Amino acid sequence: IRLPDFEKIYTGGAPVFPRSLREFSETFVNASINVLYGSTEAEPVSHVSLREIRDRDLEKMKSGRGLLVGNVSEETELRILPDRWGTSYHPMTREDFEELAQPTESLGEIVVSGGHVVPGYLNGRGDVENKIHVDGTVWHRTGDAGWLDREGRLWLMGRCSAKMEIEGDTVYPFSVECAVVELLDVRLAGCLPTDNGYILAIPSLSRTNLVDILSGKIPKPAKVVQLKDFPVDKRHN
């Protein structure tokens, strides 16, 4: 089906891989295909269109650098703080806060502020864990890990709480899944931590050279499992 009269398509609510955007473009052939990244407490945070994703960006995704979610929205102020998920922050001055902020291309937790960012939760439940008070401004901790490239674009690595340690390196499962989706051209993938690394779960494929395709791009999985049925949660999938 081709629907040439659509001008703009917006999608989000869960990570959207370039593969899905390419599928959309085959139907909405004249439309600008756009992804919005944000959360319930802060929407939008950033945005990217299919036309803005270049070949070198795809290569970064295939190498485990995360998912490009684009330029930070004008309404949003964003910083990358060290990934200390599970540890709360005391109120601080703006100067102290900016000293914590990570430089360009450094990985950490994404935090945001702005008029559209929810300043607190009902009865304050969750405020200590998820909010940072900086000289009267409330910053929201997204719980997502990411980094800013030299063009100021945001890259998403996945949930801070999901990070794994593999052979002395910190690995975010989502960045592995993102790479596998692009490398193998599958709809989704699962990276499941184990005591000796991780299990990579993918939909059933007829190819036998999967390890060769993935070699050098992602940390080597302890095991690759191919599933006929891929269970997903109702909310995000």
N, C-alpha and C positions, 0 to 999 in steps of 0.2 A: 504494500500500500504506500502510495506517495501522496503527501498532502502539501502541495506547493504554496498554499495561501497563508500558512502560518509564518509570522514574522519573528517571534521570539518565544523560546522555550526556557523555562526556569525549573531546575530540579535541585533537590537537596534532602535534608532530613536524615540522611545516612551517607557514608562515603560513596562518591560516584566516581568510578574508574573511567579513564579515557575510552576503554572498550565500549562502555554503555553509551557514551556521547557519540561515538562513531555510528552506533546502531541507530540512535535518534536521528542523526543527520541523513541517514538513508531514507527515512520516512518524511521528515520535515526538511525537505531538500533546500529550501530558501531561507530557513530560519536561523537566527543566531541562537546557538545552544549554550546555555549558561548554567553554571553551578554556584550555589550559595553555600558557604560554610558558616556555621554558627551553632548555637545551642539554645535550649529553652530559655536560659537566662540572658542571652545576648545574641540577637539575630537582627541584622547580619554581622559577621566578623570580616569576611573577605569574599571575593567572587572571582571567577575565572570563566572565560568562554573557550569553546573548543578551538576557535581560530587562534587563540593566544598560546596554545600548547604546541611548542616546537619539537622538532626531532630530538634536539639535545635534552629537552625536558623529559621526553619519554625514556631516553637512555638513563637519566638519573633515576627515574622511577624503577626501571629494570635492574638497577644496581643497588636497590635498597635504600635510596635517599628519601623515600616517602612519597606522598601524593601531593602534587601541586594544587593548592586551593586559591592561589592568585593574590591580587592586590587587596590590601586592607581597605575596607570601606571608609569613606570620608567621615562617617559618624563615629568611628571607632578609634580609640587610642589603644595601642597594643604594645606589649613588651614580652620578651622571653626571659623568664627567671630560671635559676638553677632548678633542676627537677628534684624537689624535696617532697614529693607527694606523700601524704601521711603525717607531715609536720606542719603545724599551723604557724602563722606569722603574727607577731605582735604589731600594734599600731606603730607607724614609723613616719619620719619626715620624708619629704620628696627627695631630698638629697641622698638619704640612705637608700631609698627605693631605687633611684637611678643608678646607684653604685652596684646594686644587685643585678641590674639588667644586663643580659648577655649581649656581646657584640654580634655583628652580622655573621651569619653562617655557623653560629654556635647553637647547639641543641639545648633545649630546656622546656619548661612548662609555659604554655601560652596563657597570658593574663590580659584582661581587657577592661576598659572603662568607657563610659559615654552616657549620654542622656537616655539611651534605650536599654542600658544594662540594668538588670534587676538588682537593687541595692541590698536586698535581704530576703529571707524566707519567713513563712508564717510562724509566728511565735519565736522567731530567731533560731529555729532548729536548722542546723547546718551552716550558720553564719561563720562560726569559728573556723570550720574546716575549709570553707569555700570563698571567704571574703578577706580582702586585705584593706585596712584603713590607712590612707596616706594623706596626711594634712587635710582631712575633710573630704577627700575623694575616696569612693569605694571602688576597688578593683575586684573583678570576678576571676577566680581561678577556674579555668575551663577543665582542668584535669587532663588535657590533651598535651602531648609532647610535639614540638615542632621547631622550626628554624626559619629565619629570614634570609633570602639570598641577596646578592649585591644589587638587585633591582628592586628590593623591598617587597618581594613577593613571598607569601607564606607557604611553607611546606608542612604537611601533617604527617607525623610519625606514628600516631596511635595513642592509646590511653597510657598515662604515666604509670598507673597501677599495674599494667600488664607487662612491664619490661622484664626481660630475662637476662641472666648472666651466662654467656656461652664462651668457654675458653678465655675468660678474663675480659671479654667485651660485653658491653650493654647492648642488647638487641631488643627492638620493639616488634612484637609479632605482626602488627599491622603493616609495617614497612616491608616485611617478608611477603605477606599476602599480596600486597600491592604489586611487588615485583613479579611474583608468580603469575598473577592474573595477566599481566602484559606479556611475559615471556612465553607462556603456554597458550595464551588466547583462550582462557576459560572464564566463566562468569564470576566465580569466586573461589577462594582457597582458605584453608584453615591452618593456623600455626599453633600447635598445642604443646606447651612446655612439659618436659619429662625430667627425670633425675639426671639423665645423661645427654641433655640437649633439647631437641624438640621433634615432634612428629609433624610432618607436612601432609595435610589431607587435601585432596583435589578430586574433582569429578573424574569418572572413568574416561580414559583416553586410550586410543589404539596405538599411540606411539610408544616405542620401547627405549628411546634415548633421552628420557626425561632428565636423568642425572647429568648428562652431558650438556643439555640446554641450560640447566640451572647452575652448573659448576662455575665458580668464580664470581657469580652475581650475588648470591645469598650465602649465609653460613650453611655449611653442609648439614642436612637433616639427619637425625639418627635413623629415621624410617620414613618412607613415602607410602601413604595409604590412598588407594583410589576407591571412591565411594559412588555407588549407583545413585543413592539418594543422599542429599546433603541437607541435614536438618538446620533450619535457621529460625530465629525468633520472629514472632509476628509483628512486633513493633517496628523494627528497622528493616525488615526484608519482606 
